[in-house]
Amino acid sequence: MFDGLQSRLGDVFDKLRRRASLSEDDVNAALREVRVALLEADVALPVVKDFIEGVRPKAVGQEVLRSVTPGQQVVKIVHDHLVEMLGGTPGADEQAAREGRYPGAAESDLDLNAPAPVPILMVGLQGSGKTTTTGKIAKRLSEKQRKKVLMASLDTRRPAAQQQLKVLGEQVGVATLPIVPGEPPVAIAKRALSTGKLEGYDVVLLDTAGRLAIDEELMAEVVAVRDAAQPHETLLVADAMTGQDAVNVAAAFNERVGLTGIALTRVDGDARGGAALSMKAVTGKPIKLLGTGEKLDALEAFHPERVAGRILG
Ligand code: GDP
């Protein structure tokens, strides 16, 4: 992912960096190329417009054009704007490194800062990778962070869904809530949380049902589960390959359910990366995790500064 953007923007910025002097026209020409590159990478048009209008006044400022290295300064301005747009804080990684902290981790990771068991609600369309991502998160929390994790499938529509999560749990060595046939989603969520409390679990992952498209019934069910479970994190799982559709899905879930973050899957495919930028811009919610393959350890934290650095070359 992001490769298309990287090759396009990398070229623009290579040229810009090497220029010893710049005029306002030079900067505008470069920004036109940035605009085309973002559109080609599938970034939504309003987001592209906001981006360009956000950087233009800073980039064509006289203090930049008159400086000794105007090209490099424009590149930095665009870079910092991109970091912000991806949900990061420009310079935060540098600051973290100076203070001996792990760069980017605090911002991009799951927030478990709540009384145990911490409820995490997984939402999204069917086929987005929701159940797989639930298993990946459970694996990571239990192996790397030594958390005692319980998973529960609230998908009572697809007969195999609850079984699928159970098998996944066995693969990653994480407990799943025993299946009670016919139990409705809200009741499963409540039972998962009371079991979590009773048996001393740190985290309870609730994998909700998906649909092929957003419908009122799906939303009503997810909202009812949210109200019952009061999740500390509500993560949307979205398929990066679906581009603008994923952005619309994110906007709809955020409006109706309220998200705390997004897990973007299939970034190992040839998605052009624009969805990540658009989703953050449209929902204001951070991309927290990236799914990078079918294997259960193919999960990465999202680092805005690293991604921006990669995009600009
Ligand atoms: P759900 O219906 O949203 O629960 O989707 P599943 O978790 O069942 O995933 C659907 C398919 O996508 C499965 O074949 C997964 O192995 C695959 N999948 C999930 N995440 C990723 C990912 O990050 N990369 C790739 N390549 N495949 C993924």
Residues whose N, C-alpha, C, O or C-beta is under 5 A from the ligand:
A	BS01	GDP	L125 Q126 G127 S128 G129 K130 T131 T132 T133 T265 R266 V267 D268 G291 T292 G293 E294 A298
